[in-house]
């Protein structure tokens, strides 16, 4: 494989934006590729994959070189991938034999081998015990591309057939009737079926949340932490566009993005409301048949998709987000009417954000709520890490 300076320089610039300016990796890569529309698919893939891999394996790569400047990190990365380094001045400090020797040493130290901060490795082991090894290894893998069929417009079978005509091969997932896994990575956002609203990109684990709420057509459903609305749109499809679906979020721009996606997907039973005061929640008290609380969390279950998060997270942030989770559970749970159901969900794998939060809530509100069932999805099972608990309001 031959290395080209313009592409390597693009990766260097992306890494600086991520590590020095604190920008999100996905946004940086998106901007980089948009600014260079003449690059071919191979060039674009090289930049995206190389940048993500350097971010993902940053600690390991830094341990393999004397001076962890960006070119040395890149050099170590190429060496470990078996790519011969060109005789560039920037790679003069990279000794392939030394890199290989350091990599072998790192095999015995999990936090270096799996490339995570000390505090995160300690936290994962404390909360998950032996399970942390398998989950951490899985979180360093490449995330699959999974589509969710928009059943308002088509069926999974019809979508699969149409995608085949576009040279996009997919496979089904048992237990998730609307999910299709893309066999070969490609830009699915340019495909006609996407532009026409026949599918959304949504991980298989995320697709398990909306069905867990057991919605039915004609219900009044509230998604109280909607964000850009992947699960909101899934709820609309499960409701067959019948009834009333209210999406809430504290950020107006996220709801604006949701409305765009809803128009593309043919969703007609959706209303959005920005949470700009406590009154928004109070006015909804006792009105919902179903309530989804897909709360803010550490996002540790989706590190495969957001590897830069492990360098941006902190133990303090996780403590703060856990307090926010409890506030949302306490304040928003009154939205569901007696006899109705609520789902508490996170994309975290930490019990302190999941089961322990539900236990805390039931200690506070056990007179009014009961736990019906809960579900765990682990990264080691092949997709993202998610937790969901279904609770029923008694009074």
C-alpha positions in Angstrom: 0.0 0.0 0.0 1.4 3.4 -1.1 1.0 6.4 1.2 0.2 9.8 -0.3 1.1 13.0 1.5 -2.2 14.8 0.9 -4.2 12.0 2.5 -1.7 11.6 5.4 -1.8 15.4 6.0 -5.6 15.2 6.0 -5.5 12.6 8.8 -3.0 14.7 10.7 -5.3 17.8 10.5 -8.3 15.7 11.6 -6.4 14.3 14.6 -5.4 17.8 15.7 -9.0 19.0 15.5 -10.1 16.0 17.6 -7.4 16.0 20.3 -6.4 19.7 20.5 -9.7 21.4 19.7 -12.0 18.9 21.4 -14.1 18.4 18.2 -16.1 15.2 17.7 -14.4 12.7 15.4 -17.5 12.0 13.2 -18.0 15.7 12.6 -14.3 16.3 11.8 -14.2 13.5 9.3 -17.5 14.6 7.7 -16.2 18.1 7.3 -12.8 16.9 5.9 -14.5 14.7 3.3 -16.9 17.5 2.3 -14.1 19.9 1.7 -12.4 17.5 -0.7 -15.2 16.2 -3.0 -12.7 15.1 -5.7 -11.3 12.3 -3.5 -12.3 8.8 -4.6 -14.0 6.2 -2.4 -10.7 4.5 -1.6 -9.1 7.8 -0.5 -12.2 8.7 1.6 -12.2 5.3 3.3 -8.4 5.6 4.0 -8.9 8.9 5.8 -12.0 7.9 7.8 -10.6 4.5 8.8 -7.1 5.7 9.6 -8.4 8.6 11.7 -10.8 6.5 13.7 -8.2 3.8 14.3 -5.6 6.3 15.5 -8.2 7.7 17.9 -9.3 4.3 19.0 -5.8 3.0 19.6 -4.1 6.2 20.7 -2.8 5.0 24.0 -1.3 1.8 22.6 0.3 3.7 19.7 1.7 6.3 22.0 3.3 3.5 24.1 5.0 2.2 20.9 7.0 5.3 20.1 9.5 7.6 21.9 7.8 10.8 21.0 4.0 10.5 20.5 3.6 13.3 17.9 1.0 12.7 15.2 3.4 11.5 12.6 5.0 9.0 15.0 1.6 7.7 16.0 0.7 7.3 12.3 4.0 5.6 11.7 3.5 3.2 14.5 0.0 2.5 13.2 1.2 1.7 9.7 4.0 -0.5 11.1 1.5 -2.5 13.1 -0.7 -2.9 10.0 2.3 -4.2 8.0 2.5 -1.1 5.8 6.0 -0.1 4.8 6.9 3.5 5.8 8.0 5.8 3.0 11.4 7.6 3.5 9.8 10.8 4.7 11.5 13.0 7.2 8.4 13.0 9.4 8.9 9.2 10.0 12.6 9.4 10.9 11.9 8.6 14.6 9.8 5.6 13.9 11.8 2.3 14.3 9.6 -0.6 13.1 11.4 -3.2 15.2 11.1 -1.0 18.3 7.4 -0.5 17.6 6.8 -4.2 17.3 8.7 -4.9 20.5 6.7 -2.3 22.4 3.5 -3.7 21.1 4.4 -7.1 22.4 5.1 -5.6 25.8 1.7 -3.9 25.8 -0.1 -7.3 25.4 0.2 -7.9 29.1 -1.3 -4.6 30.2 -5.0 -4.4 29.5 -5.4 -0.6 29.7 -2.6 -0.1 27.2 -3.5 -3.1 25.0 -7.1 -2.1 24.8 -6.2 1.6 24.8 -8.3 3.2 27.6 -7.5 5.7 30.4 -6.6 4.3 33.8 -9.7 5.6 35.5 -12.0 4.0 32.8 -10.3 0.6 33.1 -10.6 0.8 36.9 -14.3 1.7 36.7 -15.1 -1.0 34.2 -13.4 -3.7 36.2 -15.0 -2.5 39.4 -18.5 -2.5 37.9 -18.3 -5.5 35.5 -15.6 -7.7 37.0 -14.4 -10.4 34.6 -16.9 -9.3 32.0 -15.0 -6.1 31.4 -12.3 -7.9 29.4 -14.7 -9.2 26.7 -16.8 -6.0 26.5 -13.7 -3.8 26.3 -12.3 -5.9 23.5 -15.6 -5.8 21.6 -15.8 -2.0 22.0 -12.6 -1.7 20.1 -14.0 -3.5 17.1 -15.6 -2.0 14.0 -19.3 -1.2 14.4 -21.5 -2.8 11.8 -23.8 -0.7 9.6 -27.4 -1.6 10.4 -30.5 -0.2 8.7 -34.0 0.1 10.1 -36.7 -0.4 7.6 -39.3 2.4 7.7 -42.5 0.2 7.7 -44.6 3.3 7.1 -43.3 3.2 3.5 -42.1 -0.3 2.8 -41.3 -3.8 4.3 -37.9 -5.3 5.1 -38.3 -7.8 2.3 -39.1 -5.2 -0.3 -36.3 -2.9 1.0 -33.8 -5.7 0.9 -34.7 -6.5 -2.7 -34.5 -2.9 -3.7 -31.1 -2.5 -2.1 -29.8 -5.5 -4.0 -30.6 -3.7 -7.2 -28.4 -0.9 -5.9 -25.6 -3.4 -5.3 -26.1 -3.3 -1.5 -26.2 -6.7 0.0 -27.8 -7.1 3.4 -28.8 -9.8 5.9 -31.6 -10.1 8.5 -31.3 -10.3 12.3 -33.4 -12.8 14.2 -35.8 -11.1 16.6 -35.5 -7.7 14.9 -37.9 -7.8 11.9 -37.1 -4.4 10.6 -33.3 -4.6 10.8 -30.9 -5.1 7.9 -27.1 -5.5 8.3 -25.1 -4.1 5.4 -22.5 -6.6 4.3 -20.0 -4.2 2.8 -19.4 -0.7 4.2 -20.5 2.1 1.9 -22.2 5.4 1.9 -25.8 4.5 2.2 -27.0 8.1 2.7 -26.7 8.7 -1.1 -29.0 5.8 -2.0 -32.4 6.5 -3.4 -34.2 4.4 -0.8 -32.7 6.5 2.0 -33.5 9.8 0.2 -37.1 8.6 -0.2 -37.4 7.7 3.5 -37.5 3.9 3.3 -34.8 3.4 5.9 -32.8 5.0 8.7 -29.3 4.0 9.9 -29.8 2.6 13.4 -27.9 0.0 15.3 -29.6 -3.3 16.1 -29.4 -2.8 19.8 -31.0 0.6 19.5 -33.8 -0.9 17.4 -34.7 -3.1 20.4 -35.8 -0.2 22.5 -39.0 1.1 20.8 -40.6 -2.4 20.6 -39.8 -2.9 24.3 -42.3 -0.1 25.1 -45.1 -2.2 23.6 -46.8 0.7 21.8 -50.0 0.2 19.8 -51.7 2.3 17.1 -53.9 5.0 18.5 -52.0 5.5 21.8 -50.6 8.7 23.2 -46.9 8.2 23.4 -44.2 10.6 24.8 -40.5 10.3 23.9 -39.1 12.7 26.6 -35.4 12.6 25.6 -35.9 12.4 21.8 -32.7 14.0 20.6 -32.5 13.8 16.8 -35.2 11.1 17.0 -34.0 7.7 15.8 -36.2 5.9 18.4 -39.0 8.5 17.9 -39.3 7.6 14.3 -39.3 3.9 15.1 -42.1 4.5 17.6 -44.1 6.3 14.8 -43.7 3.3 12.5 -44.8 0.8 15.3 -47.8 3.1 15.9 -48.6 2.9 12.1 -48.8 6.7 12.1 -51.9 6.5 14.3 -52.4 8.2 17.6 -50.3 11.0 19.0 -46.5 10.9 19.4 -44.9 13.8 21.3 -41.1 14.3 21.1 -39.4 16.4 23.8 -35.8 17.6 24.1 -33.9 20.4 25.7 -32.2 21.3 22.4 -34.4 22.9 19.7 -31.9 22.1 16.9 -32.2 18.4 17.6 -36.0 18.6 17.3 -35.6 20.5 14.1 -33.4 17.7 12.7 -36.1 15.2 13.9 -38.8 17.1 12.0 -36.7 16.9 8.8 -36.3 13.2 9.2 -40.0 12.7 10.0 -41.0 14.5 6.8 -38.7 12.3 4.8 -40.1 9.2 6.5 -43.7 10.2 6.0 -44.4 10.5 9.7 -47.7 12.4 10.3 -48.6 11.8 14.0 -45.6 13.6 15.5 -45.5 16.8 17.6 -42.3 18.3 19.0 -41.9 20.4 22.1 -38.7 22.0 23.4 -38.2 21.6 27.2 -37.6 25.3 28.0 -39.1 25.2 31.5 -40.4 22.7 34.1 -43.9 23.6 33.0 -43.5 21.6 29.8 -43.2 18.4 31.8 -45.8 19.3 34.4 -48.4 20.0 31.8 -48.0 16.4 30.5 -48.6 14.8 33.9 -50.8 11.7 33.7 -51.4 12.0 29.9 -49.3 9.3 28.3 -50.1 5.7 27.6 -46.4 5.1 27.0 -43.3 7.1 28.0 -39.8 6.6 26.7 -36.9 7.9 28.8 -33.8 7.3 26.6 -31.7 9.3 29.1 -28.3 11.0 28.7 -25.5 8.6 29.7 -21.8 7.9 29.5 -22.3 6.3 26.0 -19.9 3.5 26.9 -22.0 1.0 25.0 -21.4 2.8 21.8 -17.6 3.4 22.0 -17.1 1.5 18.7 -19.0 4.3 17.0 -17.5 7.1 19.0 -14.0 6.1 20.0 -13.0 9.7 20.9 -15.5 9.6 23.7 -13.2 7.6 25.9 -10.6 10.5 25.8 -13.3 13.1 26.4 -15.2 11.4 29.3 -14.2 11.7 32.9 -15.2 10.0 36.2 -16.7 13.4 37.2 -18.8 13.6 34.1 -20.2 10.1 34.7 -21.2 11.1 38.3 -22.9 14.2 36.9 -24.8 12.3 34.3 -25.9 9.7 36.9 -27.4 12.6 38.9 -29.2 13.9 35.8 -30.6 10.4 35.1 -32.1 10.3 38.6 -33.6 13.8 38.1 -35.2 12.8 34.8 -36.6 9.6 36.3 -38.0 11.5 39.3 -39.5 14.4 37.4 -40.6 12.9 34.1 -42.1 9.6 35.3 -45.4 11.4 36.3 -46.0 11.9 32.5 -47.2 8.3 32.2 -50.8 7.7 33.3 -51.9 5.0 35.8 -51.8 1.6 34.1 -49.4 2.9 31.5 -45.8 1.8 30.8 -42.5 3.6 30.9 -39.1 2.5 29.5 -35.9 3.7 31.1 -33.0 3.1 28.6 -29.3 3.9 28.2 -26.6 3.1 25.8 -24.3 2.4 28.7 -23.0 -0.9 30.0 -22.4 0.3 33.6 -24.8 -1.1 36.3 -24.5 2.2 38.1 -26.3 3.9 35.1 -28.7 1.0 34.6 -30.0 -1.5 37.1 -28.8 0.6 40.1 -30.8 3.6 38.8 -33.9 1.6 38.5 -33.5 0.2 42.0 -33.0 3.8 43.2 -36.2 4.9 41.5 -38.2 2.0 42.9 -37.1 2.9 46.4 -38.4 6.4 45.8 -41.5 5.5 43.8 -42.2 1.8 44.5 -45.7 2.8 45.7 -46.5 4.0 42.2 -44.3 1.9 39.9 -43.4 -1.7 39.5 -40.6 -3.3 37.3 -42.1 -5.5 34.6 -38.8 -6.7 33.0 -35.4 -5.5 32.0 -33.1 -6.3 29.1 -29.3 -6.1 28.6 -27.6 -6.0 25.2 -23.8 -6.4 25.4 -21.2 -5.2 22.8 -19.7 -8.7 22.9 -22.9 -10.0 21.4 -22.2 -8.2 18.2 -23.9 -4.8 18.3 -24.0 -1.8 20.6 -24.4 -2.0 24.4 -27.8 -1.0 25.7 -30.0 -1.4 28.8 -33.7 -1.0 29.0 -36.2 -1.5 31.8 -40.0 -1.6 31.4 -41.9 -0.2 34.3 -45.7 0.1 34.9 -47.4 2.9 36.8 -49.9 1.4 39.3 -51.4 4.6 40.6 
